[in-house]
Amino acid sequence: GSSGTAEAKKQALETAGVKVGKTPSETAELARELYKAL
């Protein structure tokens, strides 16, 4: 959406069970783990 802060959106995703990286490198690591699980 176009409303709400980035932090609020991050919280909403995490509440829904989505892992969210705090940094680009952390996000990349989460993506690597996800691909390994496929």
N, C-alpha and C positions, 0 to 999 in steps of 0.2 A: 503494500500500500504506500500511499503518499503521505500518510500522517503518522505521528509518533516518532520518538527518538530511536536512534540505532540501538541504544541500550534496551529500550522497551521491546523492540523487535527481537533482539537477542534473547531476552528473558522469555518471551512468548514461544520462541522456537525451542528453547531448552525445556520449558514446561511441557511442550508437546513431544519431548523425547528426541529432539534433533540435537546432535552434537555440533557446537559452534566454536570455531577457533578464535582465540583472542588476538592472534597475530597471523599474518599471511603464512609464515612457516608452520605454525600450529595447524592452520587450516589445511595446508598441504599434507601434513602428517596424518591428519584425520582422513583425508581423501585416500592416501596410500593404504591405510588400514582397511578402509571400506572396499577398495579394489581387491585386496588380498582375500577378503571374505567371500568374494564372488566365485 
